[in-house]
Amino acid sequence: MDQKTLQRLEEFENSKQFYDALQFYRTKVTRSFRLKNALELSNPLVKHAVDFFLREKQYQCAIDIITLYAESLEKNGVELDDVAMDLIAETSAKLVEVIEDDDNEFSEADESLLVASRRKFVEISIQWSKSKSKTEQEQECGSYQLHYLFAKKYAEKSSVELAKNHYLLAENPQEFSDFLLEVTKNSIEIEVDLLIAQIVLQLLCIDRFPYAKQVFEEFTRKIGAKTGEKQGFDLPLLNFINILFDVVAKVDVTQYAVIVETYVSEIERDETFKGYLSRIGKIYFGIRDQVPMAGGLAGMLSGLMGGGMAAEKEETAKSHLNSSPPQKIAKFSVPASVAQARAKNAASAIKAATSSASKKPATAPVDDDLD
């Protein structure tokens, strides 16, 4: 920023003229996007504005300027920029920290407004990244790098759920597995096999087969879960996930029905797994009329993808088709009569294995603040 601009801003700051300062920032940012060096001019302005307004606890002003910035990036077709994405992710993480700080006594209305406003500029930024991305997955869900930066910044602020949600749409298996390992260390209530199984199933639900496998392999290696090639894993649920990768890669619907029923006691340890497995059955095996993925993951996908609800349309997974050749595993054997019945109607077998006793849709309880 030039000296004249800095001097003018200093006057506003010293006199606490927040409204005038906001209008000045808005004018400067808007004008900067009319020039070729838009980011060079706007980035320091926006950072200066956000830091000032957060310092003065003028949170809506901070959100206003970062929202204008995100809108300008999208409307002007600005190419993806690491500095811009970092600024957006950093601002969002700082606002999350403010909102979650118990020392800040917001009224219910003020807190709701802050949450909604923060969510809005995050969604706008994801839409921008979708419009400038090259891969099909990123065009649907948003830039891997942007989601990674969100995840990293949220993790630094100890906002675990938000970080986890964005890691699902990033492309950093090593860091994701490190993050999950840290989560298990910081909570005695979390069971490691349930945590990684949930992550893998969620990734498969959004057609991220290779990434799911990479995260699983990294995580299980780091916790030393594998006991040997013949023995497999020492935890049954990890064995189920490991076999599931092979079954999905082979598109073996009958074997899918068999492993779901074989491991039903493990699956029932988490009520959300039934909904996930129903969706996996739908998009990888073409099985219809299954337990709906209501609420939970469906809502998470809508928020994380910038408002686009990919889960509502008819889908067929593709990510597993180019995976490496599946390893050879021993198939589960069942009585001949049962196997024959399942082979004729695998969909019914899976439906029976995943249906809830209460016949209520399986939901994935995740934080309401989903981005």
Residue frames relative to the residue before (quaternion, step in Angstrom):
aa qw qx qy qz dx dy dz
M 1.0000 0.0000 0.0000 0.0000 0.00 0.00 0.00
D 0.4760 -0.6741 0.4812 0.2957 3.56 -1.04 0.74
Q 0.6948 -0.5078 0.3270 0.3905 3.54 -1.28 0.42
K 0.6337 0.5461 -0.3314 0.4363 3.57 1.01 -0.79
T 0.6541 0.5072 -0.3034 0.4721 3.57 0.98 -0.86
L 0.6555 0.5154 -0.3068 0.4588 3.57 0.92 -0.89
Q 0.6475 0.5229 -0.3126 0.4578 3.56 0.99 -0.84
R 0.6559 0.5087 -0.3074 0.4653 3.57 0.98 -0.88
L 0.6596 0.5062 -0.3047 0.4646 3.57 0.97 -0.84
E 0.6227 0.5470 -0.3323 0.4501 3.56 1.03 -0.76
E 0.6225 0.5390 -0.3330 0.4595 3.57 1.05 -0.75
F 0.6600 0.5008 -0.3032 0.4707 3.58 0.93 -0.91
E 0.6783 0.5101 -0.2911 0.4415 3.54 0.92 -0.93
N 0.6720 0.5063 -0.2986 0.4504 3.57 0.92 -0.89
S 0.7386 0.3915 -0.2138 0.5055 3.56 1.08 -0.76
K 0.3965 -0.7468 0.4468 0.2925 3.60 1.33 0.06
Q 0.3317 0.7303 -0.5213 0.2914 3.57 0.99 0.81
F 0.1160 -0.8647 0.4862 0.0493 3.53 0.44 1.25
Y 0.6541 0.5083 -0.3241 0.4568 3.59 0.91 -0.84
D 0.6677 0.4937 -0.2990 0.4701 3.57 0.91 -0.93
A 0.6297 0.5319 -0.3281 0.4615 3.56 1.04 -0.80
L 0.6495 0.5242 -0.3149 0.4519 3.57 0.95 -0.89
Q 0.6690 0.4958 -0.3043 0.4625 3.58 0.90 -0.89
F 0.6268 0.5325 -0.3291 0.4639 3.57 1.06 -0.75
Y 0.6514 0.5092 -0.3025 0.4742 3.57 0.95 -0.95
R 0.6578 0.5256 -0.3136 0.4389 3.58 0.87 -0.97
T 0.6559 0.5151 -0.3096 0.4568 3.57 0.93 -0.92
K 0.6731 0.5063 -0.2912 0.4536 3.55 0.91 -0.96
V 0.6693 0.4969 -0.3014 0.4629 3.58 0.92 -0.92
T 0.6471 0.5256 -0.3167 0.4525 3.59 0.91 -0.91
R 0.6799 0.4866 -0.2870 0.4675 3.57 0.91 -0.90
S 0.6227 0.5678 -0.3503 0.4089 3.58 1.00 -0.75
F 0.6807 0.4988 -0.2957 0.4476 3.59 1.07 -0.69
R 0.5650 0.5581 -0.3993 0.4580 3.57 1.27 0.14
L 0.6724 0.4898 -0.2735 0.4828 3.55 1.31 -0.22
K 0.6412 -0.5521 0.3771 0.3766 3.55 -1.24 0.44
N 0.7384 0.3659 -0.2108 0.5257 3.57 1.03 -0.78
A 0.0352 0.8668 -0.4961 0.0364 3.58 1.01 0.91
L 0.7111 0.4583 -0.2760 0.4562 3.59 0.78 -0.99
E 0.6082 0.5630 -0.3459 0.4398 3.56 1.03 -0.75
L 0.7178 0.4229 -0.2386 0.4989 3.58 1.07 -0.76
S 0.7385 0.4603 -0.2448 0.4276 3.58 0.85 -0.96
N 0.6005 0.6056 -0.3718 0.3666 3.62 0.97 -0.74
P 0.7112 0.4223 -0.2888 0.4821 3.65 0.73 -0.89
L 0.6043 0.5606 -0.3541 0.4417 3.59 1.08 -0.65
V 0.6949 0.4757 -0.2728 0.4652 3.55 0.83 -1.03
K 0.6441 0.5142 -0.3249 0.4639 3.59 0.94 -0.83
H 0.6429 0.5202 -0.3132 0.4669 3.56 0.96 -0.89
A 0.6683 0.5098 -0.2941 0.4549 3.57 0.93 -0.93
V 0.6705 0.5020 -0.3018 0.4554 3.57 0.85 -0.97
D 0.6590 0.5118 -0.3089 0.4564 3.58 0.89 -0.92
F 0.6597 0.5132 -0.3027 0.4580 3.57 0.96 -0.88
F 0.7167 0.4563 -0.2693 0.4535 3.59 0.75 -1.01
L 0.6414 0.5017 -0.3347 0.4743 3.59 1.01 -0.66
R 0.6286 0.5392 -0.3267 0.4554 3.55 1.02 -0.80
E 0.7338 0.3974 -0.2093 0.5098 3.56 1.05 -0.82
K 0.4420 -0.7235 0.4195 0.3244 3.59 1.34 0.13
Q 0.4156 0.6559 -0.4964 0.3882 3.54 1.10 0.80
Y 0.0839 -0.8836 0.4591 0.0374 3.51 0.66 1.21
Q 0.6575 0.5049 -0.3243 0.4556 3.59 0.95 -0.78
C 0.6062 0.5387 -0.3528 0.4667 3.58 1.13 -0.60
A 0.6359 0.5237 -0.3202 0.4679 3.57 1.02 -0.83
I 0.6672 0.4910 -0.2961 0.4755 3.57 0.96 -0.89
D 0.6159 0.5643 -0.3424 0.4302 3.58 1.01 -0.80
I 0.7194 0.4497 -0.2670 0.4570 3.58 0.81 -0.98
I 0.6666 0.4819 -0.3181 0.4715 3.62 1.00 -0.73
T 0.6069 0.5397 -0.3472 0.4689 3.59 1.17 -0.58
L 0.6241 0.5254 -0.3246 0.4786 3.57 1.01 -0.84
Y 0.6390 0.5364 -0.3084 0.4571 3.56 1.00 -0.88
A 0.6791 0.4836 -0.2887 0.4708 3.60 0.87 -0.97
E 0.6413 0.5196 -0.3162 0.4677 3.58 1.00 -0.82
S 0.6568 0.5176 -0.3058 0.4552 3.56 0.99 -0.83
L 0.6135 0.5435 -0.3400 0.4611 3.57 1.05 -0.75
E 0.7031 0.4670 -0.2681 0.4643 3.56 0.90 -0.96
K 0.7064 0.4875 -0.2778 0.4315 3.58 0.76 -1.04
N 0.7345 0.4095 -0.2276 0.4909 3.57 1.07 -0.70
G 0.4448 -0.7336 0.4316 0.2788 3.57 1.27 0.17
V 0.2060 0.8013 -0.5327 0.1782 3.57 1.04 0.76
E 0.4823 -0.6641 0.4890 0.2952 3.57 -0.96 0.87
L 0.6323 -0.5439 0.3905 0.3897 3.56 -1.18 0.59
D 0.0416 -0.8020 0.5937 -0.0506 3.53 -0.90 1.02
D 0.4949 -0.6959 0.4368 0.2826 3.57 -0.75 1.06
V 0.6511 0.5153 -0.3211 0.4555 3.59 0.96 -0.84
A 0.6558 0.5105 -0.3069 0.4638 3.57 0.95 -0.88
M 0.6780 0.4861 -0.2954 0.4656 3.59 0.89 -0.91
D 0.6367 0.5244 -0.3243 0.4631 3.57 1.03 -0.77
L 0.6380 0.5316 -0.3170 0.4581 3.58 1.01 -0.83
I 0.6595 0.5011 -0.3013 0.4724 3.58 0.97 -0.86
A 0.6853 0.4857 -0.2850 0.4618 3.58 0.86 -0.97
E 0.6467 0.5234 -0.3106 0.4598 3.57 0.98 -0.86
T 0.6572 0.5074 -0.3092 0.4636 3.58 0.95 -0.87
S 0.6533 0.5133 -0.3154 0.4585 3.57 0.92 -0.88
A 0.6598 0.5118 -0.3058 0.4573 3.59 0.95 -0.87
K 0.6393 0.5183 -0.3228 0.4674 3.58 1.02 -0.78
L 0.6615 0.4991 -0.3030 0.4706 3.57 1.01 -0.79
V 0.6055 0.5364 -0.3476 0.4741 3.58 1.07 -0.70
E 0.6391 0.5294 -0.3137 0.4614 3.56 0.99 -0.88
V 0.6408 0.5198 -0.3131 0.4702 3.58 1.00 -0.85
I 0.6884 0.4964 -0.2803 0.4484 3.56 0.84 -1.02
E 0.7366 0.4284 -0.2296 0.4703 3.59 0.97 -0.85
D 0.5214 0.6381 -0.4096 0.3914 3.59 1.28 -0.14
D 0.3926 -0.7530 0.4834 0.2128 3.58 -0.55 1.18
D 0.5933 0.5817 -0.3659 0.4191 3.59 1.18 -0.42
N 0.6424 0.4773 -0.3234 0.5049 3.58 1.23 -0.37
E 0.1602 -0.8237 0.5412 0.0535 3.55 -0.32 1.25
F 0.0058 -0.8087 0.5857 -0.0541 3.56 0.10 1.32
S 0.4783 -0.5911 0.5446 0.3539 3.53 -1.23 0.46
E 0.6567 -0.5122 0.3637 0.4172 3.57 -1.20 0.39
A 0.6537 0.5201 -0.3066 0.4563 3.57 1.00 -0.85
D 0.6682 0.5018 -0.3025 0.4585 3.58 0.93 -0.90
E 0.6580 0.5057 -0.3146 0.4608 3.57 0.97 -0.84
S 0.6401 0.5248 -0.3226 0.4592 3.58 0.98 -0.84
L 0.6468 0.5196 -0.3128 0.4624 3.56 1.03 -0.82
L 0.6452 0.5199 -0.3144 0.4633 3.57 0.98 -0.86
V 0.6571 0.5160 -0.3055 0.4568 3.57 0.91 -0.95
A 0.6863 0.4846 -0.2819 0.4633 3.57 0.87 -0.98
S 0.6665 0.5090 -0.3025 0.4530 3.58 0.97 -0.86
R 0.6441 0.5064 -0.3214 0.4747 3.57 0.99 -0.81
R 0.6421 0.5349 -0.3171 0.4484 3.55 0.95 -0.88
K 0.6328 0.5628 -0.3307 0.4164 3.55 1.01 -0.86
F 0.7233 0.4252 -0.2849 0.4635 3.62 0.74 -0.93
V 0.5778 0.5522 -0.3810 0.4648 3.59 1.17 -0.46
E 0.6568 0.5070 -0.3078 0.4656 3.58 0.94 -0.88
I 0.6367 0.5216 -0.3281 0.4636 3.59 1.00 -0.81
S 0.6667 0.5022 -0.3064 0.4576 3.58 0.93 -0.87
I 0.6358 0.5107 -0.3305 0.4751 3.60 1.06 -0.70
Q 0.6215 0.5310 -0.3361 0.4679 3.57 1.03 -0.76
W 0.6192 0.5362 -0.3318 0.4680 3.58 1.02 -0.79
S 0.6926 0.4792 -0.2845 0.4579 3.56 0.84 -0.98
K 0.6088 0.5471 -0.3517 0.4542 3.60 1.08 -0.65
S 0.6848 0.5101 -0.2858 0.4348 3.56 0.93 -0.94
K 0.7534 0.3710 -0.2024 0.5038 3.61 1.15 -0.55
S 0.5125 0.6550 -0.4147 0.3694 3.60 1.26 0.08
K 0.4339 -0.7235 0.4917 0.2157 3.55 -1.22 0.56
T 0.7146 0.4391 -0.2710 0.4724 3.62 0.95 -0.77
E 0.6287 -0.5613 0.3910 0.3700 3.56 -1.20 0.60
Q 0.6485 0.5270 -0.3160 0.4493 3.58 0.96 -0.89
E 0.6973 0.4654 -0.2760 0.4702 3.58 0.90 -0.91
Q 0.6144 0.5413 -0.3496 0.4553 3.58 1.09 -0.60
E 0.6895 0.4514 -0.2724 0.4965 3.56 1.18 -0.53
C 0.8176 0.2914 -0.1054 0.4854 3.56 0.92 -0.95
G 0.5892 -0.5485 0.3941 0.4434 3.59 1.17 -0.44
S 0.6905 -0.5099 0.3382 0.3858 3.53 -1.27 0.49
Y 0.5151 -0.6304 0.4893 0.3129 3.58 -0.97 0.90
Q 0.6726 0.5172 -0.2996 0.4363 3.56 0.91 -0.95
L 0.6460 0.5075 -0.3277 0.4667 3.59 0.96 -0.79
H 0.6634 0.4871 -0.3097 0.4762 3.59 0.90 -0.86
Y 0.6197 0.5397 -0.3409 0.4567 3.58 1.04 -0.73
L 0.6672 0.4964 -0.3025 0.4657 3.58 0.93 -0.88
F 0.6078 0.5258 -0.3490 0.4820 3.59 1.04 -0.73
A 0.6733 0.5105 -0.2971 0.4448 3.57 0.82 -1.02
K 0.6744 0.5085 -0.2901 0.4500 3.55 0.88 -0.99
K 0.6865 0.4816 -0.2845 0.4646 3.59 0.88 -0.95
Y 0.6488 0.5048 -0.3225 0.4693 3.60 0.98 -0.80
A 0.6353 0.5322 -0.3285 0.4530 3.58 1.00 -0.81
E 0.6346 0.5355 -0.3207 0.4557 3.57 1.03 -0.79
K 0.7122 0.4080 -0.2348 0.5207 3.58 1.18 -0.61
S 0.4764 -0.7079 0.3978 0.3372 3.58 1.35 0.25
S 0.4184 0.6560 -0.5039 0.3750 3.56 1.09 0.71
V 0.1943 -0.8687 0.4462 0.0922 3.52 0.45 1.35
E 0.6886 0.4958 -0.3061 0.4316 3.60 0.77 -0.97
L 0.6629 0.4912 -0.3093 0.4730 3.58 0.91 -0.87
A 0.6376 0.5250 -0.3281 0.4585 3.58 0.96 -0.83
K 0.6625 0.5111 -0.3040 0.4554 3.57 0.87 -0.95
N 0.6543 0.5302 -0.3167 0.4365 3.58 0.91 -0.89
H 0.7098 0.4433 -0.2683 0.4772 3.59 0.95 -0.82
Y 0.5776 0.5617 -0.3854 0.4498 3.61 1.12 -0.50
L 0.5745 0.5979 -0.3713 0.4178 3.59 1.14 -0.60
L 0.7690 0.3352 -0.1664 0.5182 3.57 1.10 -0.72
A 0.5201 0.5861 -0.4314 0.4470 3.56 1.27 0.35
E 0.3546 -0.7136 0.5555 0.2377 3.58 -1.25 -0.32
N 0.4841 0.6445 -0.4302 0.4064 3.54 0.82 1.08
P 0.1345 -0.8535 0.4969 0.0808 3.61 0.44 1.18
Q 0.6497 0.5214 -0.3346 0.4405 3.59 0.97 -0.75
E 0.7000 0.4512 -0.2764 0.4795 3.57 0.86 -0.94
F 0.6069 0.5416 -0.3577 0.4586 3.59 1.06 -0.67
S 0.6772 0.4808 -0.2977 0.4708 3.59 0.89 -0.89
D 0.6119 0.5329 -0.3446 0.4721 3.60 1.07 -0.68
F 0.6402 0.5273 -0.3097 0.4651 3.56 1.00 -0.89
L 0.6717 0.4944 -0.2981 0.4643 3.59 0.89 -0.92
L 0.6236 0.5358 -0.3304 0.4635 3.56 1.05 -0.77
E 0.6487 0.5118 -0.3056 0.4732 3.56 1.01 -0.85
V 0.6141 0.5509 -0.3382 0.4528 3.57 1.05 -0.77
T 0.6786 0.4875 -0.2971 0.4621 3.59 0.91 -0.88
K 0.6427 0.5297 -0.3228 0.4497 3.59 1.08 -0.67
N 0.7310 0.4496 -0.2275 0.4602 3.55 1.08 -0.77
S 0.7623 0.2693 -0.1831 0.5593 3.59 1.23 0.00
I 0.3203 -0.7635 0.5320 0.1777 3.56 -0.65 1.11
E 0.6117 0.5810 -0.3429 0.4131 3.60 1.24 -0.32
I 0.6401 0.5469 -0.3253 0.4306 3.60 1.18 -0.43
E 0.2480 -0.7463 0.6032 0.1330 3.56 -0.91 1.00
V 0.4949 -0.7210 0.3958 0.2802 3.56 -0.58 1.17
D 0.6710 0.5012 -0.3207 0.4424 3.60 0.93 -0.80
L 0.6394 0.5147 -0.3267 0.4685 3.59 1.05 -0.72
L 0.6455 0.5382 -0.3217 0.4360 3.56 0.98 -0.85
I 0.7277 0.4179 -0.2658 0.4746 3.60 0.69 -1.00
A 0.6020 0.5466 -0.3640 0.4543 3.60 1.09 -0.60
Q 0.6405 0.5219 -0.3235 0.4612 3.57 0.96 -0.84
I 0.6573 0.5130 -0.3080 0.4581 3.57 0.93 -0.92
V 0.6646 0.5041 -0.3070 0.4582 3.59 0.87 -0.93
L 0.6744 0.4917 -0.3053 0.4585 3.59 0.86 -0.91
Q 0.6386 0.5145 -0.3294 0.4680 3.58 1.01 -0.76
L 0.6558 0.5047 -0.3125 0.4664 3.59 0.96 -0.82
L 0.6429 0.5037 -0.3247 0.4769 3.58 0.99 -0.75
C 0.6259 0.5543 -0.3308 0.4377 3.58 1.08 -0.71
I 0.7395 0.3311 -0.2222 0.5423 3.60 1.14 -0.49
D 0.5500 -0.6776 0.3605 0.3292 3.55 1.21 0.71
R 0.4651 0.6423 -0.4751 0.3814 3.55 0.81 1.06
F 0.0369 -0.8634 0.5030 -0.0128 3.55 0.79 1.10
P 0.7016 0.4558 -0.3115 0.4505 3.68 0.64 -0.95
Y 0.6563 0.5108 -0.3093 0.4612 3.58 0.96 -0.88
A 0.6261 0.5399 -0.3328 0.4535 3.59 0.99 -0.84
K 0.6743 0.4960 -0.2930 0.4620 3.56 0.94 -0.91
Q 0.6447 0.5224 -0.3179 0.4586 3.58 0.99 -0.81
V 0.6605 0.4981 -0.3069 0.4705 3.58 0.91 -0.91
F 0.6474 0.5256 -0.3107 0.4561 3.58 0.95 -0.90
E 0.6853 0.4871 -0.2877 0.4587 3.58 0.84 -0.96
E 0.6473 0.5131 -0.3149 0.4676 3.58 0.98 -0.84
F 0.6913 0.4926 -0.2846 0.4454 3.57 0.83 -0.99
T 0.6972 0.4651 -0.2896 0.4623 3.59 0.80 -0.95
R 0.6055 0.5392 -0.3574 0.4635 3.58 1.10 -0.59
K 0.6934 0.4964 -0.2793 0.4413 3.57 0.92 -0.91
I 0.7185 0.3984 -0.2624 0.5062 3.59 1.07 -0.59
G 0.4304 -0.7292 0.4398 0.2993 3.58 1.32 0.01
A 0.2612 0.8236 -0.4723 0.1744 3.56 1.11 0.70
K 0.6649 0.5108 -0.3226 0.4392 3.58 1.04 -0.65
T 0.2495 -0.8097 0.5194 0.1114 3.56 -0.76 1.05
G 0.7683 -0.2404 0.1732 0.5674 3.58 1.21 -0.27
E 0.6440 -0.5669 0.3446 0.3809 3.56 -1.12 0.64
K 0.7135 0.4371 -0.2662 0.4785 3.59 0.92 -0.84
Q 0.7042 0.4722 -0.2726 0.4547 3.55 0.97 -0.78
G 0.3580 -0.7292 0.5109 0.2812 3.57 1.11 -0.54
F 0.7318 -0.3831 0.3047 0.4742 3.57 -0.99 -0.82
D 0.5151 -0.6619 0.4533 0.3019 3.53 -1.16 0.59
L 0.6929 0.3872 -0.2681 0.5459 3.60 1.28 -0.13
P 0.5088 -0.6961 0.4121 0.2947 3.62 -0.66 1.07
L 0.6512 0.5273 -0.3337 0.4320 3.60 0.94 -0.81
L 0.6266 0.5173 -0.3352 0.4769 3.58 1.10 -0.65
N 0.6079 0.5339 -0.3478 0.4738 3.58 1.08 -0.66
F 0.6286 0.5412 -0.3304 0.4504 3.57 0.99 -0.85
I 0.6756 0.4876 -0.2963 0.4669 3.59 0.86 -0.95
N 0.6443 0.5332 -0.3190 0.4458 3.57 0.96 -0.88
I 0.6768 0.4670 -0.2807 0.4950 3.58 0.97 -0.87
L 0.5965 0.5871 -0.3547 0.4169 3.57 1.06 -0.76
F 0.6089 0.5495 -0.3526 0.4505 3.60 0.99 -0.77
D 0.6752 0.4989 -0.2902 0.4594 3.56 0.91 -0.94
V 0.6669 0.5103 -0.2954 0.4555 3.57 0.94 -0.92
V 0.6505 0.5036 -0.3103 0.4764 3.58 1.00 -0.83
A 0.6529 0.5220 -0.3172 0.4480 3.59 0.93 -0.89
K 0.7081 0.4346 -0.2482 0.4981 3.58 1.08 -0.74
V 0.2680 -0.7673 0.5172 0.2681 3.58 1.29 -0.38
D 0.2961 0.7614 -0.5048 0.2789 3.54 0.90 1.04
V 0.2172 -0.8351 0.4930 0.1111 3.56 0.10 1.31
T 0.6370 0.5280 -0.3403 0.4469 3.60 1.00 -0.74
Q 0.6673 0.4861 -0.2957 0.4807 3.55 0.95 -0.89
Y 0.5796 0.5705 -0.3687 0.4502 3.58 1.14 -0.61
A 0.6515 0.5098 -0.3092 0.4691 3.58 0.95 -0.89
V 0.6568 0.5290 -0.3070 0.4410 3.56 0.99 -0.88
I 0.7160 0.4461 -0.2866 0.4541 3.61 0.76 -0.96
V 0.5962 0.5533 -0.3729 0.4464 3.59 1.09 -0.61
E 0.6984 0.4451 -0.2813 0.4848 3.58 0.91 -0.86
T 0.6222 0.5579 -0.3444 0.4278 3.58 1.00 -0.77
Y 0.7828 0.3000 -0.1448 0.5256 3.57 0.97 -0.88
V 0.2456 0.8195 -0.4966 0.1463 3.59 1.19 0.40
S 0.6335 0.5355 -0.3467 0.4380 3.62 1.00 -0.70
E 0.6447 0.4904 -0.3135 0.4955 3.59 1.11 -0.66
I 0.6405 0.5364 -0.3184 0.4479 3.58 0.98 -0.86
E 0.6833 0.5067 -0.2831 0.4429 3.58 1.00 -0.83
R 0.4849 0.6567 -0.4445 0.3689 3.60 1.22 -0.03
D 0.7660 0.1816 -0.1168 0.6055 3.59 1.20 -0.46
E 0.4062 -0.7616 0.4529 0.2233 3.57 -0.50 1.21
T 0.6165 0.5640 -0.3580 0.4167 3.62 1.14 -0.40
F 0.5481 0.6576 -0.3939 0.3346 3.59 1.15 -0.54
K 0.6126 0.5750 -0.3595 0.4061 3.60 1.02 -0.73
G 0.6612 0.4964 -0.3033 0.4738 3.56 0.96 -0.84
Y 0.6440 0.5221 -0.3194 0.4590 3.57 0.99 -0.84
L 0.6857 0.4865 -0.2872 0.4590 3.58 0.88 -0.95
S 0.6019 0.5456 -0.3554 0.4623 3.57 1.12 -0.58
R 0.6658 0.4849 -0.3036 0.4790 3.56 0.97 -0.84
I 0.6183 0.5309 -0.3400 0.4694 3.59 1.01 -0.77
G 0.6371 0.5254 -0.3189 0.4651 3.57 1.00 -0.82
K 0.6645 0.5176 -0.2953 0.4509 3.54 1.05 -0.79
I 0.7981 0.3616 -0.1934 0.4413 3.59 0.61 -1.09
Y 0.7256 0.4032 -0.2556 0.4955 3.62 1.14 -0.47
F 0.8048 0.2753 -0.1187 0.5123 3.58 1.08 -0.73
G 0.4819 -0.7020 0.4179 0.3167 3.58 1.25 -0.01
I 0.4049 0.7115 -0.4769 0.3199 3.58 1.20 0.45
R 0.1675 -0.8074 0.5618 0.0661 3.58 -0.74 1.04
D 0.7905 0.3456 -0.2386 0.4459 3.53 -1.40 0.01
Q 0.3803 0.7211 -0.4875 0.3127 3.54 0.84 1.04
V 0.7189 -0.3954 0.3226 0.4720 3.55 -1.33 -0.03
P 0.3944 -0.7466 0.4749 0.2480 3.63 -0.60 1.05
M 0.4169 -0.6780 0.5472 0.2589 3.52 -1.19 0.62
A 0.0413 0.8525 -0.5186 0.0515 3.57 0.68 1.13
G 0.8320 0.1901 -0.1393 0.5023 3.55 -1.22 0.56
G 0.7625 0.4873 -0.2004 0.3754 3.50 -0.97 -1.11
L 0.8509 0.0953 -0.0364 0.5153 3.55 -0.52 -1.22
A 0.6125 0.5495 -0.3590 0.4405 3.59 1.00 -0.74
G 0.6794 0.4753 -0.2855 0.4806 3.57 0.94 -0.88
M 0.6221 0.5450 -0.3369 0.4499 3.54 1.05 -0.77
L 0.6538 0.5149 -0.3142 0.4570 3.57 0.93 -0.89
S 0.6405 0.5371 -0.3290 0.4394 3.55 0.94 -0.88
G 0.7004 0.4715 -0.2732 0.4610 3.57 0.89 -0.94
L 0.7122 0.4813 -0.2673 0.4356 3.55 0.84 -0.98
M 0.6940 0.4563 -0.2765 0.4834 3.56 1.15 -0.53
G 0.5978 -0.5981 0.3583 0.3957 3.56 1.21 0.31
G 0.7466 -0.4148 0.2121 0.4749 3.55 1.13 0.67
G 0.6040 0.5554 -0.3689 0.4366 3.62 1.19 -0.27
M 0.2219 -0.8080 0.5334 0.1160 3.58 -0.60 1.09
A 0.1884 -0.8278 0.5220 0.0816 3.52 0.09 1.32
A 0.6308 0.5852 -0.3384 0.3809 3.56 1.10 -0.66
E 0.6109 0.5869 -0.3564 0.3940 3.62 1.16 -0.34
K 0.6888 0.4818 -0.2938 0.4551 3.60 1.06 -0.55
E 0.6094 -0.5277 0.4331 0.4032 3.52 -1.29 0.33
E 0.0174 -0.8285 0.5582 -0.0406 3.55 -0.77 1.04
T 0.0842 -0.7359 0.6663 0.0863 3.50 -1.29 0.49
A 0.4181 -0.7277 0.4871 0.2416 3.56 -0.68 1.10
K 0.1720 -0.7975 0.5744 0.0673 3.55 -1.15 0.73
S 0.5753 0.6682 -0.3693 0.2934 3.57 1.10 -0.71
H 0.6651 0.5199 -0.3068 0.4396 3.60 1.14 -0.54
L 0.5514 0.6700 -0.3761 0.3251 3.57 1.22 -0.45
N 0.7527 0.3434 -0.1959 0.5264 3.58 1.10 -0.64
S 0.3709 0.7363 -0.4900 0.2833 3.57 1.21 0.38
S 0.6389 -0.5179 0.3957 0.4086 3.54 -1.28 0.37
P 0.6517 -0.5197 0.3591 0.4198 3.62 -1.14 0.54
P 0.4741 -0.6985 0.4503 0.2907 3.60 -0.78 0.97
Q 0.5331 -0.6173 0.4714 0.3355 3.51 -1.16 0.62
K 0.4987 -0.6343 0.4863 0.3353 3.56 -1.19 0.46
I 0.0146 0.7929 -0.6079 0.0395 3.53 -0.79 1.03
A 0.5357 -0.6152 0.4645 0.3448 3.52 -1.18 0.52
K 0.3827 -0.7206 0.5270 0.2376 3.55 -0.85 0.95
F 0.4963 -0.6337 0.5014 0.3173 3.54 -1.20 0.58
S 0.2345 -0.7711 0.5749 0.1411 3.54 -0.90 0.88
V 0.0599 -0.7693 0.6360 0.0140 3.54 -1.11 0.77
P 0.6925 -0.4475 0.3339 0.4568 3.61 -1.20 0.26
A 0.6120 -0.6094 0.3613 0.3515 3.57 -0.96 0.89
S 0.6602 0.5209 -0.3205 0.4359 3.58 0.91 -0.87
V 0.6574 0.4997 -0.3028 0.4759 3.55 1.04 -0.84
A 0.6517 0.5222 -0.3146 0.4512 3.57 0.94 -0.91
Q 0.6501 0.5195 -0.3203 0.4527 3.56 0.99 -0.83
A 0.6511 0.5154 -0.3154 0.4593 3.56 0.98 -0.85
R 0.6647 0.4972 -0.3073 0.4654 3.58 0.98 -0.85
A 0.6315 0.5419 -0.3410 0.4374 3.56 0.97 -0.78
K 0.6698 0.4959 -0.2953 0.4671 3.58 1.08 -0.73
N 0.8161 0.0577 0.0044 0.5750 3.53 1.04 -0.74
A 0.0723 -0.8398 0.5380 0.0120 3.58 0.51 1.20
A 0.6047 0.5778 -0.3585 0.4147 3.57 1.03 -0.73
S 0.6609 0.5022 -0.3081 0.4649 3.57 0.97 -0.85
A 0.6333 0.5392 -0.3306 0.4459 3.56 1.04 -0.77
I 0.6730 0.4839 -0.2943 0.4756 3.55 0.94 -0.90
K 0.6307 0.5358 -0.3344 0.4509 3.55 0.99 -0.83
A 0.6595 0.5076 -0.3054 0.4627 3.57 0.97 -0.86
A 0.6826 0.5004 -0.2858 0.4494 3.55 1.00 -0.85
T 0.7741 0.3683 -0.1860 0.4801 3.57 1.04 -0.72
S 0.5148 0.6502 -0.4342 0.3517 3.59 1.21 -0.17
S 0.4342 -0.6970 0.5140 0.2478 3.54 -1.08 0.78
A 0.5770 -0.5982 0.4297 0.3531 3.54 -1.09 0.69
S 0.7052 0.4427 -0.2491 0.4946 3.54 1.07 -0.75
K 0.3533 -0.7702 0.4527 0.2775 3.58 1.37 -0.19
K 0.4436 0.6544 -0.4820 0.3777 3.56 1.12 0.62
P 0.5826 -0.5852 0.4151 0.3819 3.61 -1.06 0.63
A 0.4378 -0.6678 0.5302 0.2851 3.56 -1.03 0.76
T 0.0862 -0.8045 0.5869 0.0288 3.54 -0.86 0.93
A 0.3382 -0.7207 0.5693 0.2054 3.52 -1.20 0.56
P 0.2402 -0.7977 0.5321 0.1512 3.60 -0.28 1.16
V 0.1372 0.7689 -0.6127 0.1210 3.54 -0.51 1.19
D 0.7062 -0.4719 0.3208 0.4192 3.52 -1.24 0.40
D 0.5361 -0.6382 0.4465 0.3255 3.58 -0.98 0.84
D 0.6798 0.4707 -0.2867 0.4838 3.57 1.07 -0.70
L 0.0430 0.8798 -0.4662 0.0825 3.53 0.32 1.30
D 0.4433 -0.6545 0.4714 0.3910 3.57 1.26 -0.23
